[in-house]
Amino acid sequence: MNLIHFYTALIASEKQWSWTLVGIAYLVGALFIRSLFFRFPVRETKEIDSNLYSAVKMIYLKNSGPGWVLFSIAFLLVIATWLEWQSVASDRTLILLFCLLLPLLFFLSVALHLTAYVRALLAVLRQRMGVEKEI
């Protein structure tokens, strides 16, 4: 127990390198939560046809930029808050802003990713069915 307390105190006091641990923890947690949303549509697309999945993935990767931008902003917000926690912790408004902004950015990024995936899936289906998009 003392060892855990020692490492926790060390990580909290050494901001110069501990931000990497906080960033890795955020990335692992956020990508796990993101995978919970993506697991079903991706698995079902692969089960239908692997060629369909490859075509959808190529279009999705081209259109997923806005989702990755919001994901990166949320990541940078976590890192900046960790590095400047002393000044953030003293202001309740900043704490509230952080607690509201971080989940909002993260779930908006997930929504943008899902939207990009669905749009890619529909584009491939339209292409395979020979249906033109009506304006």
Secondary structure, DSSP 4 states (H G I P E B T S, - for coil): -HHHHHHHHHHHH-HHHHHHHHHHHHHHHHHHHHHHHHHHHHHHHHHH-HHHHHHHHHHHHHH-HHHHHHHHHHHHHHHHHHHTHHHHHT-HHHHHHHHHHHHHHHHHHHHHHHHHHHHHHHHHHHHHHTPPPP-
